[in-house]
Amino acid sequence: MRVPRGSFICAVVLGVVLVAVGGRYGYHRDELYFIEAGHHLAWGQPDQPVLVPTLAAVWDTITGGHLWAFRILPALAAALTTIVAALTCRELGGSRRHQVAASVLTAVTSIVPGTGHLFSTTTFDLLGTATTIWLLVRALRDRRLTSWLLVGLAAGITAEVKVLIFTVLASCAVGIALTSQRRVLRAPGPWLAAVMATLLAAPFLLWQASHGWPMSDVAASVASGGSTSSADRGTVIPLSFLMIGPFLSIPFVIGLVHLWRRPSLRWLTIAYAVFLVFVVVSGGKAYYPAGFFPAVLAAGAIPTLDWLDGRHRTRLAAGVLAVMSIPTALFSLPLAPQGSTVFEVATAVNPDGAETVGWPAYVETIRKVSRALPDRDNAIVLARNYGEAGAISLARRDSAVDRELVPPAYSGHNGFAEWGPPPPEATTAIVIGFWPDAELAATFTTCTVQTHLETPRDIDNDEDGAPVQVCRGLVRPWSQSWPALRRLA
């Protein structure tokens, strides 16, 4: 299974670039959450499986808190995604030059470097889903039982990153059932693959079932716009193409047509369409279909490169691609100076960039408030969201001074709620974030605003301007008030 040298070079270049910029800006709120979640081992979390949080916690310990080193693993995942694109292209009948083109096209999409810069579930889900689709294409071609078992293995591992892979597989099953490939469903291979994937995902699925399927509440929050990356249903398809890139959307559409015109591969076009409809109807995020991108771009690379089979056309296309990659890099990577005009435009397109700025300053604000507390020994930090709580928790893990000066953080948000309420003796709370007045009034007898969180250069993100309050006097014991403070979003 040799990979063309050009594809290998492409993967190395992408990985090196991502590692080189990995230390710019700061941690994303999700990364802060994942690191803490990984220190609370369980079969599941309310909003996700445990594989990525466990990797995040272990890798953060290994890398000693160095952000650029922490992001080596996501950079590697992004680089491997470009290799998977080349392997998929080979299964689709592409030559070595087609495979190299597939790697390059995948590497310069907005979504691959953008997610490869962050230690997120999307980064590893994209790699896992692309790998599963590649192996599925191969299994449908060679019909070997071992190939089907590899599909089940890849899908099962990916399910421990995001259970979205099961919807991807269901969409593929619809595509297979509606085309000439349906005869494969009479063989044991696909069913054994499904059993293997389900068994590997069973620990998380059983945990979800025993806790009342909290992920359904999280999905409802996403559909109602509760996430920074939520999108209106009418914008899912345009944003999906934006994540591919305006110029790259041309070979992407060509790839869908190319797959449709080949009866043995038509199922993949149908699967993508079915999955896209699912995302729109369910109110999912625009990047959910990204796992299909490498395969479709691999298919599009074949007729596109054949049409460009002339020195001048190829050079022109390469030049245009290079120029179009500049805004892609600015929007998806931490390149622009913080607070600059380019930064403002980039974070308007990709809000995740703004969510990586300001956390050290927020911790310093809490540190100052904590120093002034006469009853600090009986205090805790109560955060509105997991990013705020994660930032405090990481600071305390990394610094003996912060373990002394900053009280431990608690939150009712998602996984933090599962890790329990504050101890009974914690009668004072530094409360951070935008809280409804009614919730605070039902929890404390008095709350006084001390200051507000401020982002550098007035950068607009979810924490900018959040009040920092000192609250005292529990209305009820924590064990009784905690259920009302829990929220899934």
TORMARMAR-995367 format. One line per 3 residues: number of its first residue (from 1); their letters; for each residue x, y, z of C-alpha. Coordinates in Angstrom, 2 decimals, m for minus. Example, Ala and Ser with C-alpha at 12.3 -4.5 7.8 and 13.67 -1.06 7.14 Angstrom:
// residues 2
1> AS> 12.30 m4.50 7.80; 13.67 m1.06 7.14;
//
This chain:
// residues 489
1> MRV> 0.00 0.00 0.00; 2.53 2.56 m1.20; 1.59 6.23 m1.10;
4> PRG> 2.92 8.45 m3.91; 5.86 10.54 m2.85; 3.99 13.71 m3.77;
7> SFI> 1.16 12.80 m1.38; 3.65 12.08 1.37; 5.35 15.45 0.78;
10> CAV> 1.96 17.17 0.86; 1.13 15.53 4.20; 4.50 16.48 5.69;
13> VLG> 4.20 20.11 4.56; 0.71 20.41 6.02; 1.80 18.82 9.30;
16> VVL> 4.86 21.07 9.61; 2.80 24.21 8.92; 0.22 23.23 11.53;
19> VAV> 2.87 22.51 14.16; 4.66 25.77 13.32; 1.55 27.85 14.04;
22> GGR> 0.27 25.58 16.81; 1.52 27.81 19.61; m0.06 31.02 18.37;
25> YGY> m3.08 32.53 20.13; m4.06 30.04 22.86; m6.17 27.06 23.89;
28> HRD> m9.68 26.76 22.50; m12.46 26.45 25.07; m13.14 22.88 23.90;
31> ELY> m9.49 21.94 24.41; m9.62 23.23 27.99; m12.73 21.15 28.56;
34> FIE> m11.30 18.01 26.96; m8.14 18.10 29.07; m10.19 18.23 32.26;
37> AGH> m12.67 15.62 31.00; m9.81 13.23 30.36; m8.99 13.30 34.07;
40> HLA> m12.48 12.03 34.90; m12.43 8.61 33.29; m15.83 7.10 32.57;
43> WGQ> m17.46 5.12 29.79; m18.98 8.31 28.45; m19.68 12.00 28.87;
46> PDQ> m23.04 13.73 28.38; m21.90 15.37 25.13; m19.26 13.05 23.67;
49> PVL> m17.43 9.73 23.87; m14.23 9.52 25.87; m11.48 8.88 23.30;
52> VPT> m10.57 12.49 22.46; m10.72 13.75 26.08; m8.54 10.84 27.19;
55> LAA> m6.02 11.55 24.43; m6.08 15.26 25.31; m5.39 14.68 29.00;
58> VWD> m2.63 12.12 28.40; m0.98 14.13 25.63; m1.14 17.37 27.66;
61> TIT> 0.66 15.58 30.49; 3.29 14.22 28.10; 3.89 17.58 26.40;
64> GGH> 4.14 19.45 29.69; 1.68 22.19 28.89; 3.44 23.41 25.73;
67> LWA> 0.63 24.40 23.38; 2.53 23.86 20.12; 3.46 20.33 21.24;
70> FRI> m0.09 19.65 22.46; m1.30 20.30 18.92; 1.09 17.85 17.26;
73> LPA> m1.53 15.08 17.38; m4.25 17.07 15.54; m1.63 18.17 13.00;
76> LAA> m0.78 14.51 12.44; m4.49 13.67 12.05; m4.88 16.37 9.40;
79> ALT> m1.78 15.15 7.56; m3.07 11.58 7.59; m6.39 12.77 6.18;
82> TIV> m4.57 13.90 3.03; m2.98 10.44 2.78; m6.41 8.84 3.09;
85> AAL> m7.59 11.03 0.20; m4.80 9.60 m1.97; m5.64 6.04 m0.96;
88> TCR> m9.31 6.64 m1.75; m8.38 8.05 m5.13; m6.44 4.87 m5.90;
91> ELG> m9.48 2.74 m5.03; m11.52 4.91 m7.39; m9.14 4.12 m10.24;
94> GSR> m6.88 7.16 m10.03; m3.26 7.08 m11.15; m0.39 8.24 m8.96;
97> RHQ> m0.67 11.81 m10.26; m4.40 11.74 m9.53; m3.63 10.56 m6.01;
100> VAA> m1.20 13.41 m5.45; m3.81 15.86 m6.71; m6.36 14.37 m4.29;
103> SVL> m3.96 14.92 m1.39; m3.28 18.51 m2.39; m6.94 19.35 m2.89;
106> TAV> m7.79 17.91 0.52; m4.92 19.73 2.23; m5.98 23.17 0.99;
109> TSI> m9.65 22.95 1.90; m10.66 25.28 4.72; m11.85 22.50 7.01;
112> VPG> m8.76 20.26 7.07; m6.14 22.80 8.21; m8.76 24.62 10.30;
115> TGH> m9.58 21.53 12.33; m6.02 20.25 12.19; m4.97 23.31 14.16;
118> LFS> m7.17 22.37 17.15; m7.35 19.32 19.41; m11.04 18.78 18.74;
121> TTT> m13.41 15.90 18.14; m13.96 17.19 14.60; m10.26 16.79 13.78;
124> FDL> m10.20 13.09 14.62; m13.75 12.45 13.42; m12.82 13.81 9.99;
127> LGT> m9.88 11.41 9.78; m11.93 8.49 11.10; m14.89 9.10 8.79;
130> ATT> m12.66 9.60 5.73; m10.82 6.38 6.60; m14.09 4.46 7.03;
133> IWL> m15.34 5.65 3.63; m12.04 4.73 1.98; m12.20 1.23 3.46;
136> LVR> m15.86 0.95 2.46; m15.00 1.79 m1.16; m12.29 m0.89 m1.04;
139> ALR> m14.58 m3.48 0.54; m17.20 m2.92 m2.15; m14.53 m3.42 m4.78;
142> DRR> m12.77 m6.56 m3.52; m15.65 m8.09 m1.42; m13.14 m9.67 0.96;
145> LTS> m14.29 m10.41 4.50; m11.12 m8.89 5.96; m11.87 m5.64 4.13;
148> WLL> m15.33 m5.51 5.70; m13.91 m6.18 9.14; m11.55 m3.23 8.67;
151> VGL> m14.58 m1.07 7.86; m16.16 m2.16 11.14; m12.94 m1.52 13.06;
154> AAG> m12.51 1.98 11.61; m16.16 2.86 12.20; m16.10 1.53 15.76;
157> ITA> m13.00 3.54 16.68; m14.50 6.63 15.04; m17.71 6.11 17.03;
160> EVK> m15.64 6.59 20.19; m14.83 10.04 18.81; m18.29 10.95 17.49;
163> VLI> m21.33 8.75 17.05; m22.09 10.74 13.90; m20.28 7.96 12.01;
166> FTV> m23.38 5.78 12.37; m25.42 8.34 10.46; m22.71 8.38 7.80;
169> LAS> m22.88 4.59 7.54; m26.69 4.67 7.42; m26.49 7.16 4.53;
172> CAV> m24.01 4.89 2.75; m26.33 1.93 3.32; m29.15 3.86 1.64;
175> GIA> m26.88 4.63 m1.31; m25.83 0.99 m1.61; m29.42 m0.27 m1.36;
178> LTS> m30.55 2.07 m4.15; m27.86 1.05 m6.63; m26.47 m2.05 m8.27;
181> QRR> m24.22 m2.55 m5.25; m27.22 m3.73 m3.24; m26.32 m7.36 m3.91;
184> VLR> m23.43 m7.02 m1.44; m26.00 m6.76 1.35; m26.74 m10.46 0.86;
187> APG> m23.19 m11.33 1.96; m22.11 m11.53 5.62; m19.36 m8.87 5.30;
190> PWL> m21.45 m5.69 5.75; m23.39 m7.17 8.66; m20.26 m8.33 10.45;
193> AAV> m18.81 m4.85 9.99; m21.95 m3.35 11.52; m21.77 m5.73 14.48;
196> MAT> m18.09 m4.92 15.07; m18.70 m1.17 14.94; m21.62 m1.45 17.34;
199> LLA> m19.65 m3.57 19.80; m16.78 m1.09 19.84; m19.22 1.78 20.41;
202> APF> m21.27 m0.18 22.98; m19.61 1.21 26.14; m20.51 4.77 25.21;
205> LLW> m23.97 3.85 23.89; m24.77 1.95 27.09; m23.55 4.88 29.18;
208> QAS> m25.79 7.23 27.22; m28.77 4.89 27.59; m28.26 4.56 31.34;
211> HGW> m28.14 8.36 31.68; m31.23 9.11 29.60; m29.48 9.94 26.30;
214> PMS> m28.18 13.41 27.25; m26.64 13.79 23.79; m30.13 14.28 22.40;
217> DVA> m30.43 17.42 24.53; m27.05 18.62 23.28; m28.16 18.01 19.68;
220> ASV> m31.34 19.98 20.32; m29.25 22.85 21.68; m27.08 22.80 18.54;
223> ASG> m30.18 22.83 16.32; m31.57 25.82 18.21; m28.37 27.83 17.74;
226> GST> m26.79 27.13 21.12; m23.28 26.55 19.77; m20.78 29.02 18.37;
229> SSA> m20.66 26.92 15.19; m24.43 26.36 14.92; m25.93 27.36 11.57;
232> DRG> m29.39 28.13 10.27; m30.75 25.25 8.23; m30.83 27.38 5.10;
235> TVI> m27.11 28.16 5.37; m25.83 24.62 5.95; m25.20 23.84 2.28;
238> PLS> m23.57 27.21 1.40; m21.38 27.03 4.52; m20.48 23.44 3.70;
241> FLM> m19.15 24.54 0.32; m17.36 27.46 1.99; m15.53 24.93 4.17;
244> IGP> m14.38 23.19 1.01; m13.40 26.49 m0.58; m15.00 28.44 m3.45;
247> FLS> m12.39 27.34 m5.99; m12.23 23.75 m4.73; m16.00 23.47 m4.94;
250> IPF> m15.52 23.05 m8.70; m13.61 19.73 m8.49; m15.88 18.74 m5.61;
253> VIG> m19.02 19.06 m7.75; m17.17 17.37 m10.62; m16.39 14.54 m8.20;
256> LVH> m20.06 14.09 m7.30; m20.96 13.95 m11.00; m18.09 11.57 m11.75;
259> LWR> m19.25 9.18 m9.03; m22.85 9.37 m10.23; m21.87 8.47 m13.78;
262> RPS> m20.14 5.27 m12.64; m22.81 2.72 m11.64; m20.50 0.95 m9.20;
265> LRW> m19.75 4.23 m7.37; m23.10 5.98 m7.65; m23.93 4.99 m4.08;
268> LTI> m21.40 7.50 m2.76; m23.11 10.47 m4.41; m26.43 9.28 m3.02;
271> AYA> m24.91 8.79 0.44; m23.55 12.33 0.48; m26.91 13.74 m0.61;
274> VFL> m28.80 11.72 2.01; m26.40 12.79 4.75; m26.64 16.43 3.69;
277> VFV> m30.44 16.26 3.90; m30.13 14.73 7.37; m27.90 17.60 8.55;
280> VVS> m30.28 20.24 7.18; m33.42 18.62 8.59; m31.88 17.90 12.01;
283> GGK> m30.31 21.35 12.34; m26.78 19.97 12.51; m23.57 21.90 12.05;
286> AYY> m22.36 22.81 8.58; m19.09 20.90 9.00; m20.77 17.57 9.76;
289> PAG> m20.48 16.39 6.09; m16.71 17.04 6.07; m15.88 13.34 6.36;
292> FFP> m17.13 12.91 2.79; m14.91 15.67 1.41; m11.67 13.67 0.88;
295> AVL> m13.47 10.91 m1.04; m15.45 13.27 m3.27; m12.39 15.45 m3.93;
298> AAG> m10.44 12.28 m4.75; m13.11 11.40 m7.31; m13.08 14.95 m8.70;
301> AIP> m9.29 14.97 m9.03; m9.44 12.29 m11.75; m11.55 14.05 m14.45;
304> TLD> m10.31 17.50 m13.41; m6.66 16.59 m13.83; m7.39 14.78 m17.07;
307> WLD> m9.07 17.89 m18.45; m6.11 19.99 m17.32; m3.75 17.58 m19.05;
310> GRH> m1.71 20.26 m20.63; 1.20 22.17 m19.22; m0.34 25.63 m19.46;
313> RTR> m3.72 24.62 m18.07; m2.14 22.77 m15.17; 0.15 25.66 m14.32;
316> LAA> m2.74 28.11 m14.47; m4.88 25.95 m12.20; m1.99 25.49 m9.76;
319> GVL> m1.43 29.25 m9.68; m5.09 29.97 m9.02; m5.16 27.31 m6.31;
322> AVM> m2.08 28.83 m4.66; m3.61 32.32 m4.67; m6.97 31.07 m3.38;
325> SIP> m5.19 29.23 m0.58; m4.04 32.52 0.96; m7.46 33.62 2.29;
328> TAL> m8.15 30.01 3.27; m5.02 30.01 5.43; m5.84 33.41 6.95;
331> FSL> m9.38 32.33 7.85; m8.56 28.86 9.17; m5.16 29.31 10.86;
334> PLA> m3.92 31.66 13.63; m1.87 33.87 11.33; m3.27 37.40 11.62;
337> PQG> m2.19 39.60 14.56; m4.80 39.54 17.31; m7.21 42.43 17.04;
340> STV> m6.13 43.39 13.52; m8.61 44.00 10.72; m7.65 40.69 9.12;
343> FEV> m8.21 38.98 12.47; m11.67 40.52 12.77; m12.62 39.37 9.27;
346> ATA> m11.15 35.90 9.87; m13.00 35.40 13.17; m16.23 36.63 11.60;
349> VNP> m15.89 33.78 9.10; m14.42 31.32 11.62; m15.56 32.25 15.18;
352> DGA> m13.42 29.50 16.70; m10.38 31.75 16.27; m11.76 34.29 18.76;
355> ETV> m12.45 31.47 21.24; m8.69 30.80 21.51; m7.89 34.29 22.79;
358> GWP> m8.02 35.71 26.31; m7.95 32.72 28.65; m4.74 33.65 30.57;
361> AYV> m6.17 37.14 31.18; m9.43 35.64 32.44; m7.53 33.43 34.88;
364> ETI> m5.54 36.45 36.08; m8.81 38.28 36.74; m10.07 35.40 38.89;
367> RKV> m6.69 35.28 40.61; m7.00 38.94 41.63; m10.54 38.51 42.91;
370> SRA> m9.51 35.41 44.85; m6.60 37.21 46.56; m9.04 39.72 48.04;
373> LPD> m11.29 37.07 49.59; m10.97 36.81 53.38; m12.66 33.39 53.27;
376> RDN> m10.76 31.95 50.32; m10.29 28.61 52.05; m14.05 28.04 51.87;
379> AIV> m14.46 29.37 48.33; m14.93 27.78 44.93; m15.20 29.12 41.38;
382> LAR> m18.62 28.57 39.81; m18.42 28.90 36.03; m21.28 29.31 33.61;
385> NYG> m19.64 27.19 30.89; m17.05 24.47 30.52; m14.52 26.79 28.88;
388> EAG> m14.34 29.04 31.92; m14.19 26.07 34.29; m11.62 24.32 32.09;
391> AIS> m9.33 27.36 32.04; m9.31 27.52 35.86; m8.80 23.77 36.19;
394> LAR> m5.86 23.74 33.76; m4.22 26.71 35.51; m4.47 24.88 38.83;
397> RDS> m3.00 21.71 37.31; m0.08 23.56 35.74; 0.82 25.89 38.61;
400> AVD> 1.38 25.27 42.31; 0.81 28.99 42.88; m2.63 28.81 41.27;
403> REL> m3.49 25.72 43.30; m2.87 27.92 46.35; m4.45 31.16 45.14;
406> VPP> m7.30 30.07 42.87; m10.18 27.99 44.26; m11.23 24.84 42.39;
409> AYS> m13.69 25.28 39.53; m17.16 23.78 39.27; m19.82 24.14 36.62;
412> GHN> m23.22 22.71 35.81; m22.38 22.68 32.11; m22.22 19.29 30.33;
415> GFA> m19.48 17.03 31.67; m18.59 19.29 34.59; m22.08 18.70 36.00;
418> EWG> m21.37 14.95 36.07; m18.29 15.45 38.23; m20.34 16.60 41.15;
421> PPP> m21.33 19.69 43.14; m18.96 21.68 45.35; m18.32 20.40 48.88;
424> PEA> m20.79 21.43 51.62; m18.24 23.70 53.32; m17.88 25.86 50.19;
427> TTA> m20.09 28.78 51.24; m18.47 31.43 49.02; m18.31 31.34 45.24;
430> IVI> m16.53 33.42 42.63; m19.21 33.27 39.96; m18.11 33.94 36.39;
433> GFW> m20.09 34.19 33.19; m23.47 35.40 32.01; m25.88 33.86 34.52;
436> PDA> m29.64 34.40 34.65; m30.43 36.47 37.75; m33.11 33.97 38.77;
439> ELA> m30.61 31.11 38.96; m28.23 33.05 41.18; m31.07 34.30 43.38;
442> ATF> m32.24 30.71 43.87; m28.72 29.62 44.87; m27.20 32.48 46.91;
445> TTC> m28.53 35.12 49.30; m26.14 37.84 48.08; m24.08 38.43 44.92;
448> TVQ> m21.82 41.40 44.26; m20.20 42.19 40.91; m16.45 42.64 41.40;
451> THL> m15.25 43.12 37.82; m15.74 41.86 34.27; m13.71 39.62 31.98;
454> ETP> m12.00 41.60 29.24; m10.54 40.29 26.01; m7.32 41.72 24.54;
457> RDI> m7.95 44.64 22.18; m11.71 44.29 22.67; m11.83 41.06 20.68;
460> DND> m15.40 39.83 20.48; m15.90 36.33 21.84; m18.31 34.55 24.17;
463> EDG> m16.47 35.69 27.34; m15.95 39.37 26.57; m17.63 41.47 29.24;
466> APV> m18.79 38.54 31.37; m19.35 39.63 34.98; m17.28 38.24 37.84;
469> QVC> m19.29 38.15 41.06; m18.67 37.07 44.62; m21.71 35.23 45.97;
472> RGL> m22.32 34.12 49.55; m25.01 32.49 51.62; m26.33 29.26 50.17;
475> VRP> m30.10 29.21 49.93; m29.96 25.40 49.98; m27.12 22.88 50.31;
478> WSQ> m25.19 22.27 47.12; m26.57 18.75 46.85; m30.07 20.19 46.57;
481> SWP> m29.35 23.17 44.34; m27.02 21.35 41.93; m29.73 19.69 39.79;
484> ALR> m31.17 23.13 38.96; m27.72 24.39 37.90; m27.07 21.54 35.49;
487> RLA> m27.53 22.26 31.79; m26.75 20.48 28.54; m25.73 22.77 25.71;
//
